[in-house]
Amino acid sequence: MSEPGRPGVRGRAHRPGTVLGVRALNRATLARQLLLDRGDLPVLGAVAHLCGLQAQEPQEPFVGLWSRLGAFDPALLSDLLVRRSLVRTHLMRRTVHLVTADDALAWRARHDAMLRQRVLGTYRRELDGVDLGELTAAGRAVLADGGPCSMTELARALADRWPAPGPRALGEMLIAALVPVVQLPPRGLWRTRAGVRNVLLSSWLGREIDPPSPDGSDPVGQALVRRYLAAFGPAASADLRAWCGLAGLPAAIAAIREELVTFRDERGRELLDLPDAPRPDPDTPAPVRFLPAFDNAILGYHDRTRIIDDAHRGLSVAGARVVLVDGRVAATWTVAAGTLTVTPLRGLSRAEYATVAEEGHGLASFLSDRESDRVRITAAPR
């Protein structure tokens, strides 16, 4: 399993029983997510460190990495997809993620049961009576014999044998759960519009998925805990579950508990962390950052109050692109007709207004390839 890169912010000393306030958790999150200081990691190392980027909207990872890396070149991300070092696949929470090839192979089997349960939760009635083992074998055969295809094409190829569920239920169960696939480029390349074409993960990478541990231990689960904490901690076990969707990680946590340090948040929840991970001073200044839709810096927690107010929590699941001001969600942003529009969720000070505009111009230029582009900040709500 690939090792993540590490941000260069030193951790604060740990004292057992320490309570970490919201601002302390915020600054730790920003440091781990490469949002406190832009990182100097290579693109592959950044994606590995972040445990992947949510990517059902194909262009959003480019914005996520632009906000996190210094001098980010989007062509490098596209090249990594073409060269098969990165892949787009259904994984955490049954959503499409951009992950390293190594992580896709190492993590996929550990997510199988969760993926099936989540699809069945949506289509249980339609799939009642369907032998999932037979469906899996048939789906694999179609992809192996016919090559890349869309979800609809795959479902139609099997509709005569399983007519009752309908193409949507059959397709989602196959593509999102039963058969490990990747979405082929040009889907996900910079400034490219392309439909989804699926191919077997093992065929695309020329390697088989790592099998579950034969002795019943859970080394992948333990590695997931460590990797999650490196990119998202300090965090509660409920936060870990919200990020990956896996229910069976308490044993993995217990197995490595002696490696970890613990804190409490202001609600009294136990927070787990790696002992040498970054925990910056809560008063560390936080720069303005523009985040893409469905960014894991927000979605990667059950309790998201460290970065977004409960009143605005719905934005994180509605696909809104957000702006962090002093480390917290303070505005949304959109782009249309060459203008980047920022809509504040609260009043901005004169200094905040200026830094939002400056960062917005940088993003607008990145998105448009022009030296300067238009940025408009609307009036704040009263």
KEFITI-494740 format. One record per residue (C-alpha): residue number from 1; residue in one letter; x, y, z. Coordinates in Angstrom, 1 decimal, padded with zeros to 4 digits, always signed. Layout:
BEGIN
(NUM,A,(X,Y,Z))
...
end
This chain:
BEGIN
(1,M,(+000.0,+000.0,+000.0))
(2,S,(+001.4,+003.4,-000.9))
(3,E,(+002.5,+005.6,+001.9))
(4,P,(+000.9,+009.1,+002.0))
(5,G,(+002.9,+012.3,+001.8))
(6,R,(+003.0,+014.4,+004.9))
(7,P,(+002.3,+018.1,+005.5))
(8,G,(+005.2,+020.0,+007.0))
(9,V,(+003.5,+021.3,+010.1))
(10,R,(+004.7,+020.0,+013.4))
(11,G,(+002.3,+018.5,+015.9))
(12,R,(+001.7,+020.0,+019.3))
(13,A,(+002.6,+018.1,+022.4))
(14,H,(-000.1,+015.6,+023.5))
(15,R,(-001.4,+015.6,+027.1))
(16,P,(-003.8,+012.8,+028.0))
(17,G,(-007.3,+014.1,+028.4))
(18,T,(-006.7,+017.3,+026.4))
(19,V,(-009.9,+018.9,+025.1))
(20,L,(-009.5,+020.2,+021.5))
(21,G,(-011.8,+023.0,+020.7))
(22,V,(-013.5,+023.6,+017.4))
(23,R,(-010.7,+026.0,+016.3))
(24,A,(-008.0,+023.6,+017.2))
(25,L,(-009.7,+020.9,+015.2))
(26,N,(-010.1,+023.3,+012.3))
(27,R,(-006.5,+024.1,+012.1))
(28,A,(-005.5,+020.4,+012.4))
(29,T,(-007.9,+019.6,+009.6))
(30,L,(-006.5,+022.4,+007.4))
(31,A,(-002.9,+021.3,+008.0))
(32,R,(-003.7,+017.6,+007.2))
(33,Q,(-005.7,+018.6,+004.1))
(34,L,(-003.0,+020.8,+002.7))
(35,L,(-005.2,+023.8,+003.1))
(36,L,(-003.2,+025.7,+005.7))
(37,D,(-000.1,+025.9,+003.5))
(38,R,(-000.1,+024.8,-000.1))
(39,G,(+001.9,+021.6,-000.2))
(40,D,(+005.0,+020.8,-002.3))
(41,L,(+004.0,+017.2,-002.9))
(42,P,(+003.9,+015.7,-006.3))
(43,V,(+000.3,+015.1,-007.6))
(44,L,(+000.4,+011.4,-007.0))
(45,G,(+001.7,+011.9,-003.5))
(46,A,(-000.9,+014.4,-002.7))
(47,V,(-003.8,+012.1,-003.9))
(48,A,(-002.3,+009.3,-001.8))
(49,H,(-001.9,+011.5,+001.3))
(50,L,(-005.5,+012.7,+000.9))
(51,C,(-006.8,+009.1,+000.6))
(52,G,(-008.2,+010.1,-002.7))
(53,L,(-010.5,+012.9,-003.8))
(54,Q,(-014.2,+012.6,-004.3))
(55,A,(-014.7,+012.9,-008.0))
(56,Q,(-018.2,+012.2,-009.3))
(57,E,(-018.0,+015.6,-010.9))
(58,P,(-015.0,+015.0,-013.2))
(59,Q,(-013.4,+018.4,-013.1))
(60,E,(-013.7,+019.0,-009.3))
(61,P,(-010.4,+017.3,-008.3))
(62,F,(-008.5,+019.8,-010.4))
(63,V,(-009.9,+022.6,-008.2))
(64,G,(-009.2,+020.6,-005.1))
(65,L,(-005.6,+020.2,-006.0))
(66,W,(-005.1,+023.7,-007.2))
(67,S,(-006.2,+024.9,-003.7))
(68,R,(-003.8,+022.5,-002.1))
(69,L,(-000.6,+022.4,-004.1))
(70,G,(+001.8,+025.1,-005.1))
(71,A,(+002.2,+025.6,-008.9))
(72,F,(-000.3,+022.8,-009.6))
(73,D,(-000.2,+021.7,-013.3))
(74,P,(-003.5,+020.0,-014.3))
(75,A,(-001.8,+018.3,-017.2))
(76,L,(+000.1,+016.2,-014.6))
(77,L,(-003.1,+014.8,-013.1))
(78,S,(-004.5,+014.0,-016.6))
(79,D,(-001.2,+012.2,-017.4))
(80,L,(-001.4,+010.1,-014.3))
(81,L,(-004.9,+009.0,-015.3))
(82,V,(-003.8,+008.1,-018.8))
(83,R,(-000.7,+006.3,-017.5))
(84,R,(-002.9,+004.3,-015.0))
(85,S,(-001.2,+005.6,-011.9))
(86,L,(-004.5,+007.2,-010.8))
(87,V,(-008.0,+005.7,-011.4))
(88,R,(-011.6,+006.8,-011.0))
(89,T,(-013.6,+004.1,-009.3))
(90,H,(-016.5,+003.6,-006.8))
(91,L,(-015.1,+003.3,-003.4))
(92,M,(-015.7,+005.2,-000.1))
(93,R,(-019.4,+005.8,+000.6))
(94,R,(-020.2,+004.2,-002.8))
(95,T,(-019.1,+007.4,-004.5))
(96,V,(-016.7,+007.9,-007.4))
(97,H,(-013.2,+008.7,-006.0))
(98,L,(-009.9,+009.6,-007.7))
(99,V,(-007.4,+007.3,-006.0))
(100,T,(-004.0,+005.9,-006.7))
(101,A,(-003.9,+002.6,-008.5))
(102,D,(-002.2,+001.0,-005.5))
(103,D,(-004.9,+002.1,-003.1))
(104,A,(-007.7,+001.0,-005.5))
(105,L,(-006.2,-002.5,-005.5))
(106,A,(-005.5,-002.6,-001.8))
(107,W,(-008.8,-001.1,-000.6))
(108,R,(-011.4,-002.5,-003.0))
(109,A,(-012.0,-005.9,-001.4))
(110,R,(-012.4,-004.3,+002.1))
(111,H,(-015.2,-002.1,+000.6))
(112,D,(-017.1,-004.9,-001.2))
(113,A,(-019.7,-005.7,+001.5))
(114,M,(-020.4,-002.0,+002.1))
(115,L,(-020.8,-001.3,-001.6))
(116,R,(-023.3,-004.2,-002.0))
(117,Q,(-025.3,-003.2,+001.1))
(118,R,(-025.6,+000.4,-000.1))
(119,V,(-026.8,-000.5,-003.5))
(120,L,(-029.2,-003.1,-002.1))
(121,G,(-030.5,-000.4,+000.3))
(122,T,(-031.7,+001.5,-002.8))
(123,Y,(-032.8,-001.4,-005.0))
(124,R,(-033.6,-004.3,-002.6))
(125,R,(-037.1,-004.8,-004.1))
(126,E,(-035.9,-004.8,-007.7))
(127,L,(-033.1,-007.2,-007.0))
(128,D,(-035.1,-009.6,-004.8))
(129,G,(-034.4,-013.1,-005.9))
(130,V,(-031.4,-012.3,-008.0))
(131,D,(-028.4,-014.5,-007.4))
(132,L,(-025.7,-011.9,-006.9))
(133,G,(-022.9,-014.5,-007.5))
(134,E,(-024.4,-015.4,-010.9))
(135,L,(-024.9,-011.7,-011.7))
(136,T,(-021.3,-010.9,-010.8))
(137,A,(-019.9,-013.7,-013.1))
(138,A,(-022.1,-012.7,-016.0))
(139,G,(-021.1,-009.0,-015.6))
(140,R,(-017.4,-009.9,-015.5))
(141,A,(-017.8,-012.0,-018.6))
(142,V,(-019.5,-009.2,-020.6))
(143,L,(-016.7,-006.8,-019.7))
(144,A,(-014.0,-009.3,-020.3))
(145,D,(-015.3,-010.3,-023.7))
(146,G,(-016.7,-007.0,-025.0))
(147,G,(-014.4,-004.5,-023.5))
(148,P,(-015.3,-001.0,-022.1))
(149,C,(-018.9,-000.2,-021.9))
(150,S,(-021.4,+002.1,-020.2))
(151,M,(-023.5,+001.1,-017.3))
(152,T,(-026.6,+001.0,-019.6))
(153,E,(-024.9,-001.1,-022.2))
(154,L,(-023.8,-003.6,-019.5))
(155,A,(-027.3,-003.8,-018.1))
(156,R,(-028.8,-004.3,-021.5))
(157,A,(-026.5,-007.1,-022.3))
(158,L,(-027.9,-009.0,-019.3))
(159,A,(-031.5,-007.9,-019.5))
(160,D,(-032.7,-011.0,-021.2))
(161,R,(-031.4,-013.2,-018.4))
(162,W,(-032.6,-010.8,-015.6))
(163,P,(-035.5,-008.8,-017.0))
(164,A,(-037.3,-008.0,-013.8))
(165,P,(-034.9,-005.6,-012.0))
(166,G,(-034.7,-003.1,-014.9))
(167,P,(-031.5,-001.6,-016.3))
(168,R,(-030.9,+000.9,-013.6))
(169,A,(-030.9,-001.5,-010.7))
(170,L,(-028.9,-004.1,-012.7))
(171,G,(-026.4,-001.5,-013.9))
(172,E,(-025.8,+000.1,-010.5))
(173,M,(-025.4,-003.2,-008.7))
(174,L,(-022.8,-004.3,-011.2))
(175,I,(-020.8,-001.1,-011.7))
(176,A,(-021.0,+000.3,-008.2))
(177,A,(-020.8,-002.9,-006.2))
(178,L,(-020.3,-006.3,-007.7))
(179,V,(-017.7,-005.8,-010.4))
(180,P,(-014.6,-003.7,-009.6))
(181,V,(-014.3,-001.3,-012.6))
(182,V,(-012.6,+002.0,-013.4))
(183,Q,(-013.9,+004.8,-015.5))
(184,L,(-011.7,+005.2,-018.6))
(185,P,(-010.1,+008.4,-019.8))
(186,P,(-010.9,+010.7,-021.4))
(187,R,(-013.5,+010.8,-018.5))
(188,G,(-011.8,+012.9,-015.8))
(189,L,(-009.2,+014.6,-018.0))
(190,W,(-008.6,+018.3,-017.8))
(191,R,(-011.2,+020.4,-019.7))
(192,T,(-012.6,+017.3,-021.3))
(193,R,(-016.2,+016.2,-021.5))
(194,A,(-016.7,+012.5,-021.9))
(195,G,(-019.2,+009.9,-021.0))
(196,V,(-018.5,+007.0,-018.6))
(197,R,(-016.9,+003.9,-020.1))
(198,N,(-016.2,+001.2,-017.6))
(199,V,(-013.5,-001.5,-017.8))
(200,L,(-012.4,-004.2,-015.3))
(201,L,(-010.0,-002.7,-012.7))
(202,S,(-007.7,-005.7,-012.9))
(203,S,(-007.6,-005.6,-016.7))
(204,W,(-006.8,-001.8,-016.7))
(205,L,(-004.1,-002.1,-014.2))
(206,G,(-002.7,-005.5,-015.2))
(207,R,(-002.9,-006.6,-011.5))
(208,E,(-005.5,-008.5,-009.5))
(209,I,(-007.2,-006.9,-006.5))
(210,D,(-005.6,-007.7,-003.2))
(211,P,(-007.5,-010.5,-001.5))
(212,P,(-008.8,-010.4,+002.1))
(213,S,(-006.3,-011.5,+004.7))
(214,P,(-006.6,-015.3,+004.9))
(215,D,(-006.1,-015.4,+008.7))
(216,G,(-009.1,-013.2,+009.4))
(217,S,(-007.1,-010.2,+010.5))
(218,D,(-007.7,-006.8,+009.0))
(219,P,(-004.4,-005.2,+008.0))
(220,V,(-006.3,-003.1,+005.3))
(221,G,(-008.7,-001.8,+007.9))
(222,Q,(-005.8,-000.9,+010.2))
(223,A,(-004.0,+000.9,+007.4))
(224,L,(-007.2,+002.8,+006.6))
(225,V,(-007.5,+004.0,+010.1))
(226,R,(-003.9,+005.3,+010.0))
(227,R,(-004.3,+006.8,+006.6))
(228,Y,(-007.6,+008.5,+007.6))
(229,L,(-006.1,+010.0,+010.7))
(230,A,(-003.0,+011.3,+008.8))
(231,A,(-005.3,+013.2,+006.4))
(232,F,(-008.3,+014.0,+008.6))
(233,G,(-007.5,+013.6,+012.3))
(234,P,(-007.9,+014.1,+015.1))
(235,A,(-011.3,+012.4,+014.6))
(236,A,(-013.8,+010.2,+016.3))
(237,S,(-014.6,+006.7,+015.1))
(238,A,(-018.0,+008.0,+013.9))
(239,D,(-016.1,+010.4,+011.6))
(240,L,(-014.0,+007.6,+010.2))
(241,R,(-017.1,+005.7,+009.4))
(242,A,(-018.8,+008.7,+007.8))
(243,W,(-015.7,+009.1,+005.5))
(244,C,(-015.4,+005.5,+004.3))
(245,G,(-018.8,+004.0,+004.9))
(246,L,(-017.4,+000.9,+006.6))
(247,A,(-019.0,-000.3,+009.7))
(248,G,(-016.5,-003.0,+010.7))
(249,L,(-013.6,-000.9,+011.8))
(250,P,(-013.8,-001.0,+015.6))
(251,A,(-011.6,-004.1,+015.7))
(252,A,(-009.1,-002.4,+013.5))
(253,I,(-009.0,+000.6,+015.8))
(254,A,(-008.6,-001.7,+018.8))
(255,A,(-005.7,-003.5,+017.1))
(256,I,(-003.7,-000.3,+016.7))
(257,R,(-005.0,+001.6,+019.7))
(258,E,(-001.6,+001.5,+021.5))
(259,E,(-000.1,+003.4,+018.5))
(260,L,(-002.6,+006.2,+018.9))
(261,V,(-003.1,+009.2,+021.2))
(262,T,(-006.6,+010.3,+022.3))
(263,F,(-008.2,+013.7,+023.0))
(264,R,(-011.8,+014.9,+023.7))
(265,D,(-013.8,+017.4,+021.7))
(266,E,(-016.0,+020.0,+023.4))
(267,R,(-019.0,+017.5,+023.1))
(268,G,(-017.0,+014.9,+025.1))
(269,R,(-016.4,+012.6,+022.1))
(270,E,(-013.2,+010.6,+022.1))
(271,L,(-010.9,+011.7,+019.3))
(272,L,(-008.2,+009.4,+017.9))
(273,D,(-004.9,+010.6,+016.4))
(274,L,(-001.4,+009.7,+015.4))
(275,P,(+001.1,+010.9,+017.9))
(276,D,(+003.3,+012.9,+015.5))
(277,A,(+000.6,+014.3,+013.3))
(278,P,(+000.2,+018.1,+012.8))
(279,R,(-001.9,+019.9,+015.4))
(280,P,(-001.1,+023.6,+014.9))
(281,D,(-001.8,+026.3,+017.4))
(282,P,(-005.5,+027.3,+017.1))
(283,D,(-004.4,+030.9,+016.5))
(284,T,(-002.5,+030.0,+013.4))
(285,P,(-003.7,+032.3,+010.5))
(286,A,(-005.7,+030.4,+007.9))
(287,P,(-005.7,+031.6,+004.3))
(288,V,(-008.7,+031.9,+002.0))
(289,R,(-009.3,+028.7,+000.1))
(290,F,(-011.8,+027.8,-002.6))
(291,L,(-013.1,+024.2,-002.4))
(292,P,(-014.7,+022.1,-005.1))
(293,A,(-018.1,+020.4,-004.9))
(294,F,(-018.2,+017.4,-002.5))
(295,D,(-014.8,+018.1,-001.0))
(296,N,(-013.7,+015.5,+001.5))
(297,A,(-012.4,+018.2,+003.8))
(298,I,(-016.1,+018.7,+004.7))
(299,L,(-017.7,+015.3,+003.8))
(300,G,(-015.0,+013.3,+005.6))
(301,Y,(-016.6,+013.8,+009.0))
(302,H,(-019.8,+012.9,+010.8))
(303,D,(-019.4,+016.0,+013.0))
(304,R,(-018.6,+018.7,+010.4))
(305,T,(-018.8,+021.7,+012.8))
(306,R,(-015.0,+022.0,+012.8))
(307,I,(-015.3,+023.5,+009.3))
(308,I,(-018.9,+024.3,+008.5))
(309,D,(-021.7,+025.6,+010.7))
(310,D,(-024.7,+023.3,+011.2))
(311,A,(-026.9,+025.9,+009.6))
(312,H,(-025.0,+025.4,+006.3))
(313,R,(-024.4,+021.6,+006.5))
(314,G,(-026.8,+021.0,+003.6))
(315,L,(-024.4,+022.8,+001.3))
(316,S,(-021.9,+020.0,+001.7))
(317,V,(-024.2,+017.3,+000.2))
(318,A,(-025.9,+019.5,-002.3))
(319,G,(-022.8,+020.0,-004.5))
(320,A,(-022.2,+023.6,-003.6))
(321,R,(-018.6,+024.9,-004.1))
(322,V,(-017.5,+026.7,-001.0))
(323,V,(-015.0,+029.3,+000.2))
(324,L,(-013.1,+029.0,+003.4))
(325,V,(-012.5,+032.2,+005.2))
(326,D,(-010.5,+031.9,+008.5))
(327,G,(-010.7,+028.2,+007.9))
(328,R,(-014.5,+027.9,+007.9))
(329,V,(-017.1,+027.8,+005.1))
(330,A,(-018.1,+031.5,+004.7))
(331,A,(-019.3,+031.7,+001.1))
(332,T,(-020.2,+029.7,-002.0))
(333,W,(-018.9,+030.2,-005.5))
(334,T,(-019.9,+029.5,-009.1))
(335,V,(-018.5,+030.2,-012.6))
(336,A,(-020.6,+031.3,-015.5))
(337,A,(-019.9,+033.2,-018.7))
(338,G,(-016.3,+033.9,-017.7))
(339,T,(-017.2,+035.4,-014.3))
(340,L,(-016.4,+033.8,-010.9))
(341,T,(-019.2,+034.8,-008.5))
(342,V,(-018.8,+034.5,-004.8))
(343,T,(-021.9,+034.6,-002.6))
(344,P,(-021.1,+035.3,+001.1))
(345,L,(-023.0,+033.4,+003.8))
(346,R,(-022.0,+036.1,+006.3))
(347,G,(-020.6,+039.6,+006.3))
(348,L,(-017.0,+039.9,+005.2))
(349,S,(-014.6,+042.4,+006.7))
(350,R,(-012.8,+044.7,+004.3))
(351,A,(-009.6,+042.6,+004.6))
(352,E,(-011.5,+039.3,+004.1))
(353,Y,(-013.2,+040.8,+001.0))
(354,A,(-009.8,+041.7,-000.4))
(355,T,(-008.3,+038.3,+000.2))
(356,V,(-011.4,+036.5,-001.2))
(357,A,(-011.2,+038.6,-004.3))
(358,E,(-007.5,+038.0,-004.7))
(359,E,(-007.8,+034.2,-004.3))
(360,G,(-010.8,+034.3,-006.6))
(361,H,(-008.9,+036.0,-009.4))
(362,G,(-006.2,+033.3,-009.1))
(363,L,(-008.8,+030.5,-009.4))
(364,A,(-010.5,+032.3,-012.3))
(365,S,(-007.3,+032.6,-014.1))
(366,F,(-006.5,+028.9,-013.5))
(367,L,(-009.9,+027.9,-014.9))
(368,S,(-009.9,+030.2,-017.9))
(369,D,(-006.1,+030.3,-018.8))
(370,R,(-006.2,+034.1,-018.8))
(371,E,(-004.0,+036.3,-016.8))
(372,S,(-006.9,+037.9,-015.2))
(373,D,(-010.6,+037.1,-015.2))
(374,R,(-013.7,+038.6,-013.7))
(375,V,(-014.6,+038.0,-010.0))
(376,R,(-017.8,+039.3,-008.5))
(377,I,(-018.7,+039.2,-004.8))
(378,T,(-022.3,+039.6,-004.1))
(379,A,(-023.8,+041.5,-001.1))
(380,A,(-023.7,+039.6,+002.2))
(381,P,(-026.9,+038.5,+003.8))
(382,R,(-028.3,+040.8,+006.5))
end
